[in-house]
Amino acid sequence: TLTVRRNEAANWLRRTVGVVCAKNLAEEPSEEEFRVGLRNGIILCNAVNKIQPGTVPKVVEVHSVSTIPSDGSALCAYQYFENVRNFLTGLQDLGLPTFEVSDLEKGGQGVRVVDCVLALKSFAETKKLGKQSLFKHGGIVKPSMSAKCSVRKNEPFMKAMTRSHSAELLRDGVSPEQTLGLDCSLEPAETITSDSIRMLVQTIISDKKPEEVPLLVESLLSKVIHEFERRMANQNDLMDEEDHESVTNHVKTDEEDNSCVTNNVKMDDEDHNSVGSTGDVSAAGLVNGDSVAKEIQAMADIHFELQKKQIQDMKSNICTVKSGIEQFKLQYSEDLAKLGNHLRTISHAASGYHKVLEENRKLYNQIQDLRGNIRVYCRVRPFLPGKVSSSSSVAGIEDRTITLMTSSKQGKDARKSFTFNRVFGPLATQAEVFVDMQPLVRSVLDGYNVCIFAYGQTGSGKTFTMSGPKILTEEGLGVNYRALNDLFDIQAQRRDTFCYEISVQMMEIYNEQVRDLLHSGPNKKDSK
Ligand SMILES: Nc1ncnc2c1ncn2[C@@H]1O[C@H](COP(=O)(O)OP(=O)(O)OP(=O)(O)O)[C@@H](O)[C@H]1O
């Protein structure tokens, strides 16, 4: 705020001119007190002369302090005006902001006075800083030039600052010998720009004799090179530090990798357990980059050797597997060749199968023909329950012959023998009877027509032989059932090579009449 800034300005003036000179300016003056305190221009002129001696060549002052009223009214108005005017002119010469004389009168713009004083304060501080910097590095001591020579009227404040700063160097003067001691390595926060440096050099050589210039430039360049090398060395040191930090971080990262490696090593080979402990020690004892690098290199070497060994093992395993595969391939080709031979044999056999089958069929049926195209069998029914067995007319039964005895005739005529393909006695079972007929069923499936029928008087046992008893059992199955069973069995055996269609009809011939027993409707007589 304005009050704070005004207090700051008052304090700075008091410090600059001393409390005796600034006895009429309070530390924290009001606006009026500030105006009255500075009104006669004495404090202002002394202040600017402290900063820049000679800015106000003559300050009108009253030495008898006691005679000066608090508002400075003892001085004539023109005297006040003279001091203030000289002060403002000096500010203009320094390129600082100014104010109007009327601003120190009642009703004037006191803020402009405050601004002006604070600008002078900044100027003084900047100048002091520049001097310290120069003295610190240089030893520039010989004033030979007025500050005014480098300060032009109405230049911008900051530009004036820079120029003034440069002017300090010049004003203090530099002999060639002294310049040799000039340290161009101004502080890193130096305020001198390239323009000001150029100006500085120009000014330095401007008042030098031509023969002094090369020596001067040489000394400057020498200093510049020296400074450049120093900064490069600093830069390298900084970069080394950064690299070291980077290496340390890298090592930390590698520590984690090494722990993985260590685990792998432990798992792979117990002989390499020492590797794990080495890795732990190196991880714990990372002190500097070299030792760490060596540890890492050692770990990498061990890991490399381990991997090399694993690769060799894998190579030998691959060789073993390869030879195994070659052997297997050889055996496989041999087996394949054997299988091919077998297949050729089977193929050859298969090609002759149908021929052989046909031949077999012909031979089989030739046998059936040889056994008789028409075969006649005789079966003797046992006595039915309740009948006397002694009244039988059968005198004897042989394999193919049966002998009957007629009680009404005597002698030789009483006995007659009959020959059949085979004679079955009363004890013959259904299975025994069917055995002689079974080959004919196979001939049916080979394409031959076969007819099996029973012939005899009523109650002689035709139905029993062909179908079975009234209460049917497995053993009692007659020729019809057994023949049909055989037909279906042979059909199943040959299903891969033959396809058979089987159908059944049941006809009855009775009293010269044929009847279809499976016809569900009214009996249909068929003369055929
Ligand atoms: N080998 C046998 N063993 C036991 N019993 C038999 C035998 N043959 C026939 N029989 C019995 O004799 C009786 C008459 O037989 P079956 O009915 O088969 O004669 P059939 O010749 O068919 O008579 P029909 O011409 O009148 O029909 C039946 O009770 C039957 O069980």
The ligand as an SDF file (V2000), in Angstrom:
LIG
                    3D

 31 33  0  0  0  0  0  0  0  0999 V2000
  -41.4150 -138.4580  -32.4910 N   0  0  0  0  0  0  0  0  0  0  0  0
  -42.4420 -138.2370  -31.6320 C   0  0  0  0  0  0  0  0  0  0  0  0
  -42.2100 -138.2950  -30.3040 N   0  0  0  0  0  0  0  0  0  0  0  0
  -43.2120 -138.0900  -29.4290 C   0  0  0  0  0  0  0  0  0  0  0  0
  -44.4540 -137.8220  -29.7500 N   0  0  0  0  0  0  0  0  0  0  0  0
  -44.7370 -137.7840  -31.0850 C   0  0  0  0  0  0  0  0  0  0  0  0
  -43.7480 -137.9670  -32.0710 C   0  0  0  0  0  0  0  0  0  0  0  0
  -44.3370 -137.8590  -33.2850 N   0  0  0  0  0  0  0  0  0  0  0  0
  -45.6420 -137.6050  -33.0510 C   0  0  0  0  0  0  0  0  0  0  0  0
  -45.8920 -137.5610  -31.7540 N   0  0  0  0  0  0  0  0  0  0  0  0
  -47.1710 -137.3000  -31.1600 C   0  0  0  0  0  0  0  0  0  0  0  0
  -48.1300 -137.9990  -31.9370 O   0  0  0  0  0  0  0  0  0  0  0  0
  -49.3040 -137.3280  -32.0730 C   0  0  0  0  0  0  0  0  0  0  0  0
  -49.6610 -137.1740  -33.5170 C   0  0  0  0  0  0  0  0  0  0  0  0
  -48.6730 -136.4930  -34.1370 O   0  0  0  0  0  0  0  0  0  0  0  0
  -48.8990 -135.4250  -35.2650 P   0  0  0  0  0  0  0  0  0  0  0  0
  -50.0350 -134.5580  -34.8920 O   0  0  0  0  0  0  0  0  0  0  0  0
  -47.6500 -134.7610  -35.5300 O   0  0  0  0  0  0  0  0  0  0  0  0
  -49.3550 -136.3560  -36.4350 O   0  0  0  0  0  0  0  0  0  0  0  0
  -49.7530 -135.8680  -37.9080 P   0  0  0  0  0  0  0  0  0  0  0  0
  -49.0650 -136.7010  -38.7730 O   0  0  0  0  0  0  0  0  0  0  0  0
  -49.4200 -134.4220  -38.0410 O   0  0  0  0  0  0  0  0  0  0  0  0
  -51.3140 -136.0260  -37.8940 O   0  0  0  0  0  0  0  0  0  0  0  0
  -52.3370 -135.3490  -38.9440 P   0  0  0  0  0  0  0  0  0  0  0  0
  -51.9470 -135.8020  -40.2940 O   0  0  0  0  0  0  0  0  0  0  0  0
  -53.6160 -135.8450  -38.5120 O   0  0  0  0  0  0  0  0  0  0  0  0
  -52.1850 -133.9570  -38.7600 O   0  0  0  0  0  0  0  0  0  0  0  0
  -49.1030 -136.0390  -31.4110 C   0  0  0  0  0  0  0  0  0  0  0  0
  -49.6940 -136.0600  -30.1570 O   0  0  0  0  0  0  0  0  0  0  0  0
  -47.6160 -135.9240  -31.2800 C   0  0  0  0  0  0  0  0  0  0  0  0
  -47.2720 -135.2310  -30.1740 O   0  0  0  0  0  0  0  0  0  0  0  0
  1  2  1  0
  2  3  1  0
  2  7  2  0
  3  4  2  0
  4  5  1  0
  5  6  2  0
  6  7  1  0
  6 10  1  0
  7  8  1  0
  8  9  2  0
  9 10  1  0
 10 11  1  0
 11 12  1  0
 11 30  1  0
 12 13  1  0
 13 14  1  0
 13 28  1  0
 14 15  1  0
 15 16  1  0
 16 17  2  0
 16 18  1  0
 16 19  1  0
 19 20  1  0
 20 21  2  0
 20 22  1  0
 20 23  1  0
 23 24  1  0
 24 25  2  0
 24 26  1  0
 24 27  1  0
 28 29  1  0
 28 30  1  0
 30 31  1  0
M  END
$$$$
